[in-house]
Amino acid sequence: MPATLPDGDPVPADGSLPGSALTGLGGPGRPFAFYVHVPFCVTRCGYCDFNTYTATELGPGASRESYAETAIREVRMARRVLGGTDLPVETVFVGGGTPTLLSPDDLGRVLAAIDAEFGLAPGAEVTTEANPESVDEAYLGKLREVGFTRVSFGMQSAREHVLAVLDRTHTPGRVPQVVRWAREAGFEHVNLDLIYGTPGEGDDDWRASLEAALAAGPDHVSAYALIVEEGTRLAGQVRRGELATPDDDAMADRYLLADELLSAHGLRWYEISNWAADDAAACRHNLLYWTGADWWGVGPGAHSHVGGTRWWNVKHPAAYASRLAEGVTPAHAREILDAGDRAIERIMLELRLATGCPAELLDGTAVRRAIADGLVEPEPYERGRAVLTLRGRLLADAVVRDLT
């Protein structure tokens, strides 16, 4: 089952935020976004610890059919909590779970509610995740019609035996088909998600997955190292010795191969795990996360951040729906970040970007040591930015610890 929620401070029943969070809301340098979590899946993948539920796990009080209306209630609550400040929404990202288990009409209703309450900024990016087997040509056409501009498909691998270990149900040949349908529907921006380091995956398997992804023609690829999360079926298989523990050296080699092939194909890295054809193809929503913007997370277990206040909703869809039906915030708890916490988070997130972090935020001695060790690029540092080298990306967590 998904991991437990963190503890935090109580949230007022009406969801009101401290004055410090609202000061300057909507002003220069504070773009606003929505994340919408759709917590439904047909089956639970063995590696996944996201807050998702199959039909048998939902129980009474929640359903796919009623979910759009429940989510709309939270959108309306967000408007009440944030007051009348002009907050045009720069990006919307619908994730899960499998968002495309909802109908395009339901997803469109949630998007329309965000637009009605806040207004979508001109040229807003509107993304949904999708499993390749959960959409067809007609679905993607309707999705584009209701206002989505970007789609992200969970490809994971091009090898059937790797997909089987991950409990993915689509066949490799499905991916190029859905990318083609998305293009024909008018989606200019299409992402493919890949996972490397799955037990039983060899170097040739990973190369084949990268080549198959590139052949499908996306303008964005995300490549993530497999993490064995406690409490998942995969973790149990590894613990019992049924599957091998992912090897760190192999993971590093896979990352290097990904960067080599994706770069050769014209996709440049702009965040450690993300490559895009150009600036327009980069995921603007995720860039808002990485640069400390404000966003409201709708849905069970969703996290939000406004002006240094972070909160997270109750996990179960039934509890989430019940609270909103009663007019009570679905937030489980919150924390208010002080200036020191926010500075450290800024460093941790911005160092993951190709644009780097302002050098003035870091200890100069530590940065020069990292440059000498080949972990930070020397030329950007001379211009006031700390940018990780390729080797630095491989060791990013350790580099961040040293620099903070």
N, C-alpha and C positions, 0 to 999 in steps of 0.2 A: 504494500500500500504506500501511498505518497508519504513523504516525511512530515513530521509534525511541525506546526507553526511555531515560530519563536515567541518568547514572552515579550512583554512590553508594557507601556503605560496604558491605563484605561482610556477609552475613547468616549466622549460625550454621546448620549443617545441620539442627538440630532446630527452627529458627525461634524460639528463645528470645529474649525481649526484655530490655533493660536494666532494672534495678530501678527506675530513675526512672519508667519507663513504667507499671509496675504499682502504684506507690505511690498509694494512694487510689482504685484501680480499683473502679468500682461504687458509689462513695460519692456523697454529695449533689452535685448539679451536674455529674455525669458520666454522662449516659445512654449506653446502648450500642445499636448498630445493626449490621445486616448489609447489605452490598451484594453481589449475586450477578450476575456478568457472564456472559451467554450469547453466545458469540462467533460465532454462525452467521447468515448471510443467504442468501437465494435468489440475489440479485444485489447487486452493490456500487453504491450510489448515487454519482453523480459528484462530489458535494460532500463526501462522508464520509471522514474519516481516523481513525474509531474502529477499535479492534482487533477486526475482524470478518473472517470467512472464508467464502467460498462452498464448495460441495462439492468443486470441482476444486482449491481451494487448500489443503485440509486435509492431504492425503497420508495415509500410514499412521500408525497409533498414536493416532488421535482420531476420534470420530464423534459424531453427535447421539445415537445410541442408547446410548452408554456414558457420556455426559456427566454425567447426574444422579449416577451412582455416584461419578464422579471428584470432582465438587463436594462430595458428602457426605464424602469422605475429607478434604477441606480443612476442612470444618466440624468434624470430629472432631479434626483437628490443632489448630484454634483452641482447642478446649476444653482440650487438653493444655497448650498454650503459656500460656494465661491462668489455668490452675490452677483451684482449687475456688471462687474468688470467686463469690458470687451475682451474676449478670449478666443479669437479665431483659431481653429484647430489646424495645426500644420500637418499632422500625420495621425492616422488611425491604423492600428495593427491588431488583427484578430488572430489569436493563437489558441493552442489547446494542449492536449486533446486533438480532436479532429473537427475543426470548425465547419467543414463542408458536410458534416452529418446533418447540419441545419440546412433548410432550403435556402436558395438564393434570396427568396422573398423575405425570409426571416432575418437574414444577415443585412439585407437592404433596409429593413425596418429599423434595426438598431442604428445603422449608419444615418438614416434619415432623422432619427431622434437626436443624434449628436449634432447634425446640421441645424435642426430646428432650435435646439437649446443654445448652441454656442456659435454656429456658423463654421463651415469649412473654409479655410483660407484658400484664395485662388491658387490653383495648382497643387492642392493638398495631395499627399501620397496616402493611398488607402490600400493596405496589404491584407491578404488572408493567407494563412497556411492551408495546405491541402495534402492529403495522401493521394498518390496516383490512382488508387482504385476507388476513391470516393467521389470522383468527378467524371463527367463525360463532356462531349462537345456542346450539348445543349446547356448543361449546367454552367460551363465556363462562359458561354455567350450571355446567359442571364446575369451572371456575376458581374461581368463588365457593364452590362446595361444598368444595373442598380448603383453603380458608382465606384466599383473597385478598380484600381489602376495597376496593381502589382500582385503577383501570386508567387508563393514559395512552396515548392513541392518537396516532400520528404523522400528523396531517392535513397539515401544511405549507402547503397552498394549496387553494383551491376552483376554481382555474383550470387546465384541462387543459394549456395550453401552458406554464404555470409548472411544473407537476408533471413535464412532459416534460424540461425543462431540468435538473431535479433528479434525473431518472431514477427518479422514483417510479412505481410500477406500479398503484396503485389509482385508481379513478375518483372524482370529487368526490361523487357520490351515495352512495358506500359509507359515508361518515362518519356521516351522521345515522342510517343503518341500524344500524351497530355500536353507536352511543351508545344507541339505543333498546333493542337487545338487552342491553346492559350494565345498563341500568336495570331491565329486566324480570328479569334474573338476580339482582337484589338489590344491585348496586353503588350505594352512596349517593354515592360520590365518583368523578367521571370528569373527566379532564383531556384537553384537546386541545393538541397542540404545533403552533405555526405558525412559519414562517420568512418574513422579509421582506427585500427587497433582491435577489431573484433577477434576473439579467439577463433583460430582456424583460418584467418585471413593471411594470405601470403603477399609478398611484394608484388607478384604478378597480378594478384587479385586487385590490389589497390591501384596499380597502374591502369588496369582494365576499367576500373570504376571511374577514374579521372578522365580517361579517354572517352568513355561512353557519355559521361556528363557533358564534356566539351562538344562532342558530336551532336548532342541534342540541341545545342544552340542557345543556352541561357546567356544573359548578360551579367549574371552574378552567381557566384558559387560560395557556399559556406562549407568549411571542412572542420569537423570537430573530433578531437581525440575521445575515444570511448572512455567514460568514467564508470566504474563499477560501483553503483550506489547501494549503500546498506539497505536491506529490506526488500530489494528487488529479487525477482526469480534468478536473474543472472548472477547476482552476488551469492545466492545459495548454491548455484552450480559450480562457481569458482571455489567456494569454501569446501565443498564436498570433493573437489578434485575432478569433477566431470568436465570442466573447461579450464584452460590455462589462464593464469593471470596475465593481463596485457603487459608486454615488455617495454620498458621505458626507452631503450635504445631503438627498438623497432618503431616506436611511436615517433621518435625524433627523425628517423630516416623517412617515415611516411610523410611527415610534415615537409621535409626538404623536397621530396619528390612532388608534393602538391604545389609548392611554391614554384618549382622549376617548370612544371608542365603548364600550370595556369598562367604564369607570367609569359611563357613562350607563346601562348595562345592569345595574348593581348589583355588578359585580366590582371589588374595590378592589386596588390594588397593595400587595403586602407585601414584594416583592423586585423589583429593577429590571426583570426579565424575566417576572415572575409576578403574576397577578391571581387572586383567589379570592372566592367569594361571602361567606364569613365565616371566622372563625378555624378552625372545624372543617374547612373545605374546603382550607385551606392544606396544602401538602405537608410533613408533619412530618419526613419523612426528610431532605429538603433543608434544612430549618431546622436540623437537627442538624449538617449540614456547615457551615452558615454561622455557627454559634455554637460551633464548636470541640469538638464531642462526640467520643466514641470510636466507631470502627466498624472492622469487619473486612471487607475486600473479598475475596470468593471468585471465582476464575476467572482465566484467562489475561489478563495485563495489568492486573488489578484492583489498585487502590491501597487501602491501609489506613492508619489513624491510631489510635494508642493512646498517650495520655499524652505527647504531644510527639515520639513516634517514628513516622515515616512510612516505609512500604515499599511496593514494587510487584512484582508477580509477572512471571515470564517471559511472553513474549507468545504464542508459538505453542501451540495446544491440545495438540499432540503432546508437546512438551517439558514442558508443565504436567502432563499425565497421567503421563508417565514418572517425573517426580520424585515425585509423590504415590504412585505404585505402589511406589517404592523406599523410601517412608517419609521422604523428604527434603523440606524446605520448598520450595515453588515460588517463593519470593521471589527476585527478581533482585538487588536492592540495597535499601539503606535510608539514611535520614538522621535524625539526632537534632537537633531544633530547639532552639536556645538560647532564653533568655527574650526576647531582643531580636527574634528571628525570629517567635516566637509572638505578641508584642505587635503587630508590623507586620501579620501575617496577620489578627489579630483586627480591627484597624482596617479593613483592605481588605475583609473579608467583611461585617462588621456595618454598615459605611456603605452597603452595598447594600440594607439592610433598611429598611422603613418605620419600624421602631422605632429605627433609628439606632445610633450608637456612643456609649459614655460620653464626655462632653466632657473628662473629666479625663485621658483618654489622649492628647489632642491638644494642640498648641501653641495657646494662647489667641489669640495675635496672628494666626496663620494662619486660625483659625476666624472671627474677627471680620472679617478681610479677605474671606473667602468669603461671609459674610453680606452684607457691603456690595456684593458682586458679584452677589448674588441666587442664590447656589449652595447655601447652607445656610439652613434655616428659622430665624428669630430666636427664636420662642416656645419651641420645644423646647429650644433652647440655654440659655435662662434656667432651664429645669428640669433641666439637666444632661445633655442628649442632643444630639448632632449628627445632624441629619436632612437629607438632600438635598432641595432643591426639585425641581420638574419640570425646570427648566433644569439643575440640578446632576446629575440622572440622565442627561441627554443627554451630559454631560461628565464622567461619573463617574470614569473612569480618570485624567483630568488632575487632578480635585479630590482624589482619594486621594493622588496623588503630591505635591501641594502640602501636604496636611495631615500627611503622614508624613515 
